[in-house]
Amino acid sequence: SLHNLAVSLGDRFMQRGILSDLDERIELHQAALLLCPPGHSDRSSSLNSLAVSLGDRFTQRGIPSDLDESIELHRAALLLRPPGHSDQSQSLNNLAVSLGDRFMQRGILSDLDESIELLRAALLLRPPGHSNRSSSLNNLASSLGDRFMQRGIPSDLDEAIELHRAALPLRPPGHSDRSSSLNNLANSLGDRFTQRGIPSDLDESIELHRAALLLRPPGHSDRSQSLNNLAGSLVDRFMQQGVPSDLDESIELHRAALLLRPPGHSDRSESLNNLAVSLGNRFTQRGIPSDLDESIELYRSALLLRPPGHSDRSSSLNNLAASFGDRFMQRGIPSDLDESIELYRAALLLRPPGHSDRSSCLNNLANSLRDRFMRSGVPSDLDETFSLFLQLPHISHAVSRTDLIAAKSWATSAEETNHGSALVAYQTALKFLDQHVALLSSSSRHFDVVSMATASLAVDAFSCSIRNGALATAVELVEHGRAVFWTQLARFRTTLDELSAAHHTGAALAEEFKQLSFRLRNAFDQSTGDQSPQIRQVTMEWDDVVSRIRMLPDFSRFLLPPLFSDLRKAAEEGPVIIVNASQYSCDALIVLSDRDPVHVPIDITQTEASDLSTEFQSLSKEFGSFDTQHKLVRILRKLWHDIVDPIVQALGASNVHPGSRIWWCPTAEFTLLPLHAAGPYEKKRDSLPHIYISSYTPTLATLVRARQQVSRDASPQYFVAIGQGNPDGGKPLQCVAPELAVVAQRLAPVVSSFTSLEDGDATVKGAVDALNHNQWLHLACHGMPNRKQPFESSFTMRDGPLMIKDIIRSDWQNPEFAFLSACHTTVGDEKSHDESIHLAAAMQFSGFRSVIGSMWSVDDEVAQEVVSAFYGNMVDGSGRLDCTRAAMALHKAVKKLRRNDVPLEQQIVFVHIGV
């Protein structure tokens, strides 16, 4: 019959790709349809077959009328297949796919929205076990991915990935559609990498593309697609990690794909464009002029195949503009830069407000205009540069990495040209940072993404505010962009006593918030790979509760970055001194509770601060093994002269009397320096420890939080001392047992309950359980900082490491004080000082109001001396322990060491953090 012959020709076309087979197939289906007039039982299937064939021919030749006719035929078939008809799901699916294709061709969003609704309806008719379920999952996923590319709604992309993951097991090895499922999941993960920058998404995407390519050997109709997609992912990884072989392989793959897409092929423009991208990248890396010239020619050819109305026209204009800009930078021909600017203008018109790529387009055009201004000095170019940047705060889509990059680029341009919008640029960038980080689950896997995004933003914003005389803003911005990871996690620990007390609704919301927060905190680093759908569901519910809480009176700023009026409360018991290092200036700011902050300029550059920090880090590794006293004194004198002495003078002028408590809040390079021990170290001249009692805080907000958790006066005090002197596979510590004996002797008579866990009892579970029942902790064991994977920094227990991630997941009730008698407990990630991911900060984050930690290795005997003297000073007049006495108690214990001729580095190794 006509139908069967048409089907056979279709099969042969799929195998060999001979276009005449496709034309003959369409003619046979047209003839068959004439034999099925309205009312004929086979009419709907005849309409469907002809529509599918026309759709296939459109894919090959790109003739718009084929696609429009295909859509009309699919609509006619669907009308003949009402609800309950066995083929309704097929018609819903096929019409949806054709509308999706037309969207790709002409960019009409209503086609895409209709397609998604039809695909959802089809999926409901194909429950688990249905033979076409996998294709329904796949098609809905692909359409959601397309809509994400248009509107940038993160949930569309996450749902697409989940649907693709669900389709893949339904297409096991040997299934004819397995390669397309591998390819589609790989593409969605690649898109998510572009939005959120999580490296594991990209690596998985590359592996899936390689697997798909193996299933598409030479002669396979989709081989060119797999070559192209694998090449694109390798380029992305090259941009991320800079491995040259990724780039060379991608160019070879793109060249192979282009050969399979001759003139007239519907995907030829994509291959021309992508090969051009790779050659442009190789030019940037190796500077071979022929790569750049070939890239420009390929971009020109691609643009001709993407006429006005084509959905990829804006990206072609953008790419060609970028390569002219590169050639201008290389050869300095002004006309190249002018052409680049005109092409960027044309691209921007095609990316109206709301388009997910608008901010990168604004950024590109603005940077080109700034380059032209730098070259020819025409003021209007500079004015236009910043009028473009000033559109950034108003973007309406979900914030992606590219928006954040654009805002940082604005800040850099404003700094370089001394433009008045610099402060607004930093404020915008920090707002975007907040929204970008909120999209990431708080997993240590995302820590690198967070630390790359935050790099120097907060410290530069602080410097800019100071230079603009906006001191209160400086405090708000530096808080906003530091310890971002802890701030995210702290949201899940917020106590809501005042909300619970407010009224009935408040109490219900507080309870819901508490439950969801507990589930999110508990999930920290538990799931592998993606955020699981459950976690994402909980996150959405959590966001919703937060929005509802903000609608209540007095809670409009709930969990928003704190204002200066809130942050200054950190200084209620004494000034907090922010010491900031930025590439633009180094400054200190003294925050006082009852008047304006005081600015103290620091006469040192960021590079000098960095050199000093590096020198000190190297020296601290030698403590105990060489005579390091002279070098240490030299560094402490430099700290005094360049940084601390001017601050001490300003404190005196602000009536902060000697003997008062002060809090240091260092940023960037200053975080690793022992500011608390700075001094002239000369006879008859006082060093800082003789003048003030120093504490530290990673941020002002953590100190405010600790101040708000007031200890209940008459509540019982439960103290646990945990000591592990014989860790499994670790070096024995002889001093642990005697140290715990000293603690017991001092405190057993004072507290309501004193527990001691040693050796076999001091396991990871034993320690975590003990902390569920005790608010006071003394911990004596090995501290193991991990500067590459900071969340794996740990305390060594009998059976293994008690890691930061375990501490984060804990749910300890009202913890008060922790003495961490272990080495290196304040040593964090080597690249991201401002994130403060170290053991002492983890304890503080878990709710301990007051923590003693160490900056380097502690000598056993010194630890015992300090501990004995320290606890003698922790008991207040009423005979109870008081955690706010910790700084004073440490101060007095260290004073005793100075009299006993203990080496200087051991006198200053312990620091106090918190209230």
N, C-alpha and C positions, 0 to 999 in steps of 0.2 A: 504493500500500500504506500501511498504518498508519504504518510506520517513516518512509517518505519524506515523508508529510504532516507528521509530527511534526518532522522535520528542517527542513522549509520554515517551519513556525511558529517554530521556534527561530531561524532566520536573520532572520525578520521582527522577532522580539523584540529581537535584537541591534541591528538598525537603528533601531527606533522606540521600544523600551522599553515596549510595551503589555503590562501584566501578564496580561491574559486570554489572550494568545497562549501565555504560559508555562504557565498552568494547563491549557490544552487540550493542549499538547505532552506534559505529564506523563500525562494520562489516556490519550492515544494510546499512549505507551510502555508503560503498565501493561497495556493491552489486548493489545499485541504480545507482552509477556512471557508472558501466559497461553497464547499460541499456540506458545510454545517451551518445552515441559516438559523436565525433566531428561533429558539424553541427546540433545536436539535440537542440530544443528550450529550454529545461530545463538544458542543460549541465552546464551553468554558476552557476545556483543556486545549482546544485548537488555538483560541485567543492567547492562552498562556505560552504555548510553544512558539508561536510567531513572535510574541513580545520578547521572550528570552533570546531568540536568535538575533533579533534586531539589536538588543542590548549587547550581545557578544560582538556584533559588527561595529557598533559604536566604539567599544573598547579598542578594537583594532584600528579603525580609521578616523574616529573622532568626529563623525558627521552629526551635527546637532539634531537634524530632523529624525534620524534613526532613534535617538533617545526619546524625543518627544512622542513619537508614534508608539514606542515601546510602553511608555507610561500610560498613554490613553488605552492601549489594549489591556494592560494589567488592571486598570480601573474597571473596564468593561467585564473582565473575567471575575473580579471580586464581587460585582453586583450579582453575578449568577451563582455565587457561592455564599449564601447567607449563613448566620450562626447555626452550627449543627451540621453544616455540610462537611464531608470528610476532607475536602481539599481547601477549606477556608484558610488554614494556617499557611499553606503553600502560597496562596494568592496574596495574603497580608505580607508575607516575607518578600515575595518577588517585587511587589509594588514598592515596598520600602527600599529595597536595594536600588531600584531604578531612580527613585527620588534622591537617594544618597549620591548616586552618580551624577545626577543633574546639579545637585548642590556643588559637587566638586568642580563641575564645569563652569557654573555661572554664579556660584556664591550666594544664592538666595536662601536666607536662614530658615524661612518658613518650610522649604522643602525638607530641610534636615530635621526640624522639630516634628513634622508630620511622619517622616521616616521612623523616628525613634518611637513615637506612639504606636505605629503599626507593628514595629518589631516587638514591643512589650506585649501587645495583644497576641502576636504569634507565639511568643514564648510560653504564655499561659496555656495555650492549646497543645503544647509539647512538653508534658511533664517528664520527670526522670523516667528513663526506660524507653521514651519515644525515639524512633530511629533518626529523626531530624533534630533532636534537641541540641546536638553539638553545633549544627549550623545556625540555629536560632541564637544560641549563646554568643557565638562568634560575631554574627551580624550586628546584634544589639551593642556588643562591646565596641565594634569598629565605629558605629555611628556616634556613640557617646564620646569616643576618642576624638572624632572629627569636631563634635560640638565643643569639647574642651579646648581644641586648638583655636576656635573662634572666640569663646567667651571666657576661657581660663577658669572655669569653676572646678576647684580641686576634686569635689566629690564625683563629678562625671568621670574623671580620669581614674580615681581609685576604684569606682564601680566597674569601669572597663577592664581594668587589670584582673579584678576578681572573676568577672565573666570569662575572660580568656583563660584564666587558670582552671576554671570549671570545665571549659570545653576540651582542654588538652587531654585529660585522662580518657575522655570519650572517643579520642582519636589515637588509639595505641599504635606502636610501631607496626607498619604494614598498611595502615589506614590511608586511603588516597588523599585525604585532606590534612594529614598530620603536618606536612610541611607548611601549609598555610596557617595552621594554628600556632606552630612554633614561631613563624614570622610575625604574626599579629601580636602575640604576647611580647615578643622582643621589641616591637615598635612602641608598644604602650609603656614598657619599662624605660625605654630610651626617652620618651616624652616626659616621664616623671623625673628622670634624671635631670633633664633640661630645666624643669621647674624648681626642683628642690635640691639638686646637687648631691644626691646620696650615691657614693661610688659603687656600692654593691648592686644597685639597679642597673648601672651601665655594664658592669662585668657580666651579670646574668644575661643581659640583652645580647651581648656579643656571643656568648656561648650558645644561646638559642638560635641566633642567626647562622652560626657555623653549622649547627645541626640541621637547620632548614636547607642550607645550600647543598649539603651532602645528599639530601633527598631530591634535589633538582639537578640532575646531571645534564651535560651538554645535550641540547635538543628539547629539553623540558620547557614548556611555554612560559613558566614563571622564573626561569633561571635568571633572567636579567634583573628581576625585582630583588631576588636574594643577593645577587652580587652587589647591587646598589645599596641595599639596606645594611649589609655587613660592612661595606666600605664606609657608610655614614657613621656607624657606631664606632668604628676604629678612629675616624677623625675626631669624634667627641672625646674619646679616651686620650688621643694624642694631645688635644687642647688641655685636658685635665692633668696628664702625667708627663707629657713631653717625650714619650719614647719614639725615636725616629722610625723604627721598623713598622709601627702602627700606621704612620703616614704613608710610607712607601707602599705598603700592602694595599692601603685604601686607594691609592692612585691606580695601581695595576687592576684592582677589581672594578673601579669606575670605567677604565678604558675598555675592559672586557664587556661591561654592561652596555656601553655606548655602541659597540659593534653589533649587539643584538637588538638595537633600537634604531633602525635606519630611518632616513627622512620619511615622514608620513606616520611613523609609530606614535601612538598617543602619549607615550612616556618619554619621548626623545628630549623634550625641554628639561625634564627633571634630570636626566643623565648629563646633559650639557652643563647644567647649573652645578651639579654636585662634583663633577670632575674639575670644574673651574674652582670650586671652594677648596678642594684638596691641593690643587696646584698653587693657589694663593697662599695657603698655609705653608707649603713647602718653600715658597718664595720668602715668606716672613722668616722662616727658620734658617734658610741657607743662602738667601740673597741672589739666586740665579735669575738674571733678568728675563730669560726666555720663558721661565715658568709664569711670570707675571703677565707677559704679553699674550701667551697662549690662553691664560685664564681670562683676560679681558675679551679676547675674540670669542671664546666659548660663551661667556656671559651675554655678549651681543647677540649671538645666534639664538640663545635661549629666550631672550627678551622678544625677539621677532615671533617666536612661537607662542608667546603669552600676550595676546592683544588686549586692549582695554576690555575689562569685564572678566578676564581670566582670574581664577582665585589665587594663583601664585604670582600675579604680575607685581605686586608690591615687593615680594621678596626678591624678584629678579632685579627690579630697580635698585633696591637697597644693596644687593651684592655687587652690581656693576659700579654703583657709586663708591663702595668701599675699595674696590680694586683701583679705580682712578685715584682715590685718595692715597693708596699705597704707592702708586707710580709717581704721584706728585712728591711724596716724601722722599722717594729715591732720586728722581731726576730734576725736581724743582720747576717743572713747566707749569706756569700759572693756569693755563687753559684746562689742565687735568683737574685742578682743584675746583675751578669754576663749574666744570661739567659734573663733578662729583656732587657739588652743592645742589645743582638743578635736579639731578636724579633723586637725591634725598628728599627734595621738596615734593617731587611727584609721588614718591613712595609714601610720604606722610599723609598726603591727601587721601590715599587709599586705606589709611589706618586711622579712622575717626575715633573720637573719644569713646572708650569702652572696648576698643580692640586690644587683645592681649599683648600685641607687639608695639603698641603705640609708644610706650616709654622708651624702648630701645631705638625707635625711629627718631623721637625727639632728641635723644642723646647723640645719635650719629650726626644729625643735621647741626645741632648746637656745637659739637666738637669741631666740625669742618669749618663753620663760620668763625669759631674762635681761632683756628689755625690761620684762616685768611686774615683775620684782624691782626694776629701776631706778625704776619708777613707784610701787610700793606697799611695797617693802622687806620682803616676806615671805621670811624666810631659806630656807624649804623650796624656793622657786622657784630660788634660786641653787644650792642643793645638787643639785637635779635637773638643772639646766643642765650642771653639770660631771660628774654621773654619766653623762649621755648622751655628752658629749664623750669621757669616759674609755673608751667602748666602741670608739672609732675605731682605736686601735692593733691591735685584734683582727680587723679585716676580713680576709676570706679570699679575695676575688676579686682579679683583676689590677688594679693601681692605675690609676685614671683621673684626669683633670684635676679632676673633682668631689671626689674624695677629698682631693686636695691642697688644694683651696679650703676644704674643711671643716676640715682640720687647721690651716690658717692662721687661719681664723675662730676656732677654739678658742684659739690663741695670743693673738689680739687681745683676745678676751673675758677671758682670764685676766689679761692686762696691765691692761685697763681696770678690773677689779674686784679687782686685786691678789690673785689666787687662787694657791694653792700649786702648781697643776698646770701653770703656764706652761712650766717647763723640759721636762716630759714632752711638752707640746704641740709645742714646737719640735723635740724629738728625733723625734717622730712625723712631723711635716711634712717634715723633712729625709730621713727614711727613705723617705717616699712620693715625694719629689722624685727621689731616686736611681732608684726603680723606674719613675717616670714618664718620666724622661729616657732610661732604658735601652730603652724602647719605641720611641723615635724613632731613625731611622737618623741617624748623625752626619753630617748634611748641613748646609751653611750655611743652606739654606732653613728649617731648623728652629730656627735660632739665636734668632729673635724669640720663638718659643714657649718656649725654654729661659730666655731672659732675663726674659720676663714671669713665668714660674713661679718664678724664683729671687728676683725683686725684693725686696730688703731682708731676706729671710728669715735669711740667715746672719749679717748684722751685728746684727739684733735678737736672734737666739739667743745671740750672743756677749755682748751687753749683759746679757741675762737671766741667763746663767751667772755673769757677774761679780757681778751684784747678789745672786746666791744663794751667792756665795763658792766656786763650783765652777770654779776657774781652769783645771784640766786639761780639763774638759768644754768650757769656752769655746774652747780651742784646737781640740779635735776638731770642734766644730760649725761654727766659722767656716771651717775647712778643707773640711768636707763640702759646704758650700753655695756656695763661691766657685770661680771658674775651672772650672765644672762641665763646660763644653764641652771644655776641654783635658783634664780628668780622664778624660772618656769616651774621647777619642782616645788618651790616654796608655796606656789599657788595651791598645791594639793595638800598643804599642811595648815592653811589659814584657819585660825580658830574664830568661831562666830558667836561668842558669848553674848555680845551686845545685840546681835541679830536675833538670837534665840529669845532674849528677854524682851525684844521689841513688841511683838504681838503674835497672834496665832499663825498668820501667814509666814511671818519671819521664822518662827520655830520650825515650821514644816520645811521651808526652803533650806534652813540651816542643816536640818537632818539629811535632806536629799543631797545637798552639796557635800556633806561629810562622807556619806556612803560612796558617792561616785568618786570623790577624791581618793578615798582609801583604795578603791579598785584600780584606779589609774596608777597610784604610787606602787601598789603591789605588783603591777604588771611591768614595772621598770626592768628593761633588759630580759624579760622572760621569754617573749615571743621571738621566734627566729624569722629571718627574712622580713616580709612586709609587716606592717601593723595588721593584726588580724581584723576581720570584719567586726568582731565583738568589741575590740579595743576602740575601733573607729566609732562604733555606735555609742559607746560609753563617752568618748570624747565629745561627740555631738550633743549628747544629753548634758554633759558637764557645761559646755559652752552655753547651752540654752538656760540652765539654772543660773549661771553667772549673769546672763542678760536680764533674767527676771529679778534677781537680787538688785541689779542696778536701777531698776524702776522704782524701788522703795525709797521713801524719803530718807535722806542722810546716807544713802549707799550708792549715790550716782557714780562715785569714783572707785567702787569696789574692784580690787585687783588691777586697777590702772596704774601706770607709773606714778609714784608718789610726787606730790608738789613740795616745794621748798618748805612750806609751812608745816608739813608733816615731818620732813627729813631733819629739820633743825632740832626736833625733839631728841635726836641722838645725842645732842650736846647738853642735856639737862644736868648731868653729873660732872661735866667738864668738857673743854673744847675738843672737837674732832678736827684733825689736820689732814686735809687731802693733799698729798704730794704727787704732782702729776708730771709725766714726761711725754711730750709730744714732739713731732718733728718741727713744729712751728715755734714752740717755746716750752720752758720748764717753769712751773709755778707751784706755789703752795697756797692753800686757802684755808684760813682758820674759821671753822663754823662754830658760832656761839649761840646759846639758846635764846638770848634776850636782845641781841642787836645784829646789825648787818655783818656779813662775813668780812674778814680782813684778808686782803691780798698781799702775799709776800713773793716778789719776783725772785727766782733762783738763777744765779749766774752760772749755769752749766748747760751744755747742749745735751740733746737726747743721746747723741753718739758717745759723748763723754760718760753719761750715766750708764749706758750699755757696756762700755769698756770696763767701768768700775765694777759693775755687776758681774761680768764675766771673770774679771780678775779675782773677785771675792769668791765666786763659785769654785774656781780652781784651787784657791787657797784652802777653802773649807774641807776639800777632800784630803788635804795633808794634815789637818788638825790631829794632834795626838802622836804623829809619827816623826815630824821634823820640828825644829824650832821655828815656829811661825809667828812668834810674838811681834817681831819688828815689822814684818809685812802687815800684820793685822792692825797694829797701832797706826801705821801709815794710812791705811784705808779708813779707819775710824776718825782720824784727824781730818782727812779730806771730806768725809761726810759732814763733820762738824763745821768745817770752814765754809764749804760751798752750800750746804743745805740747812743743817739743823740750827747753827748759831743764829742766822738771820730770823729763823722762826721763833727761837727762844726770846730774842730781843722784842719781836712783835707781841709775843704772849705777855711779856713783862709790861709792855706799853698798854696792853688790854686788861691790865689788873688781874692776870692769872698768877696767883702768888706761888712762890716756891713751896714744894711739898704737895702741890695740887696734883690731881690725876689728869692725864691727857690721853687721847686716843689717836693713834696713827692710822690713816687710811691711804696706803701707798698704791700707786697704779704702775702699770707697765714695768720698766726696768727697776723701779724703786722697790717692787714687792720682794725682791730677793736680798735686799740690803738690811743690815741690822741697825736701823735708824735709832732704836731704843738705846744703843750703846755708844752713840757718837760722842766725841769729846776731844778736848785739846790734849789730854793725857800728859799734862805738865804739872810740876809742883805748884801749889797755891792757886791752881785754876780748876774750877769745877767742870766735871763732865755731866752729860744729861742725866744719868742716874742719880747724881747728887742734887739735881734741881727739881725734876718732876718724876712722877710715877707713871711709867708708860704702859699702855695696853694697845692692842691692835684690833681693827675690825675690817673684814673684807669689803663691806659696804655700809653706808649709814643705815639702810633699811634693815639689815640683819641686827644692828645694834638697837634700833627702835623696837623691833619685834621682841628681842630679849628683854628689854626694859618693860614691855607690856605684860610679860608673863610674871606676875608678881608672886613671890613665894607666900604660901599661906602660913601665918605666924605659928599656929599651934599644931600644924599637921606633923605626923610622925616622920622622922628622917631615916630612910633606909639606905644603907651604904654597902656597896659591894667592892671588894678588892680582888682583882683578877690578875694572876701572875702565871706566866708560862716560861719557865726556865729551861724546859727540855722539849722543844718543839720537834715534831717528827722530821728527821732529816736536816734539822738546822743546828747551828752552833749553840751549845749549852750556855746559859747565862747564870753564873754562880750567885749573882747578887740578888736575884728575884726573891728568894725565900726570906733572906734577912730584911729586904725592903718591905715586904708585906707584913713582916712581924712588927716593924716600926709603925706602919700605918695602923695595925690592929691595936698596938699598945697605946697610941695617941687617941684613937677614935672610938674603940669599943665602949669605953665608959661614957662617951658623949652622946652617941646616936641611939635611936630607938631600936635599930636592928643592924648588926654588922655581920656580913657574910664574906667568907674568904674562899675563892676558887683557885686551886693550884693544880699544876701538872695534869693528871688524868682527867680531872673535872673541868679544866680550862680548855674546852673544845669550842668550836664555832657555835654549835647549838647551845652549849652550856652558857656561853657568854651572852648570846642573844636573849635566851630565856631569863638570865639573871637581870638583864637590863629591863625586862618587862615588869620587874617587881622592885627595882631600886632606882632612886633618882640621883644618887651620888656614886661616882665611879672613880676608882684608882686602877689604872691598867699598866702593868709592868711586863713588857715582852719585847720581841724584835719588831721594829717598824720597817716595812718594806715599801719605799716609794717606787712607783713605776712611772717614769717620766715620759715614756712613749704612750702607755695606755693608762692614763691617770686613774680611771675608775677601777683599775685592778690593784691600785695601791692597797696595802693590807697590814693588819696586825697578825703576827704568826701565832696561831693556837696549836694545841697538841696535834689535831688531826688535819691541819691545813690553814689556809689564809681566811681571815675575816675581812672581806673586801669592802671598799667604799660602796659598791652596789648593794651589798647586804645591808649596810647601815641605812642607805636610802630607802630600802623597802620596809624598814622597821616601823613599828607603831608604838614607840615608848611613850608612857604617860608622864607628862610634866617633869622631864629630866632637868636637873639643876646644874650639876658641876661634874667635869671630867678632868682628871689629871692623867695626861698621856705620857707615862714615863717610858718612852720608846724613842728610837732615833728617827730623825727626819720627818716628824709628823706635820710640819708646815711646808714641805717641799711638794710643789705641784707640777703640772704639765710644763715641759720645757719650752713649748712654743707659745702657749697662751697663758701668760702670767695672770692676766686680768680675769680669768675664769676661776682662779683659786680652787682648783680641784685637788684638794689634799685632805689628809686624814682629819686634821683638826677642824677644817671647815665643814667636813661631813658631819662631825659630831655636833658642831654648832648648828648646822642646818637641821639635824634631827631633833633640835629643840634644847640642847644643852645651853644654858644661858651664859656659862662661864667655862672656859677651857684653858688648861695649861698645855702647851705643846713645845716641840724642840725644832730648832732650825738646822741642826746638823747632828753628828754623832755625839752621844752623851757618855761620859765616863761613869762606870758603874758606881764607884765609891762616891763620886760627886752627887749622883742621883740620890743616893741614900741620905747624904748630908742635907741636901735641899729638901727632900721629902720630910725629914724629921723636923727641921726648923719651920717648914711651911705649915704643916698641920697644927703646930703649936700656936700659930697666929690666925687660924681660921675660925676659932670659936669666939662668939661675941659675948657681951656682958651677961646675957641671960643664959649662957652655957649651951647655946645652940650653934650649929654650923651656919655660916652666912656666906653664900657664894659671891656676894659683892665685895667680900674682903680678900678675894683671891689675889688681886693685883698687889695690894699692900703686903699680903703674906709672902708673896714671891719676892717682892722688893726687899723685905727684911731678911729673908733666907739668903738672898744673893749677897747682901751686905756682910753677912757672917762669913761667906766664902772669901770675900775680899780680904778679911782679916786673917784667913787661914792659908794665904799664899797659894790658892788654887790657880792653875793657868787661866789667863784672861779669857780664852775662847770658851772655857767651861763655865766661867762666871756669867757669860752672856748668852748661853745656848738656849735657855728656857724663855719662852715669851707667854704673855697672857693675852687671850682673845675673848672679847665679850664684855659683859657688865662688870 
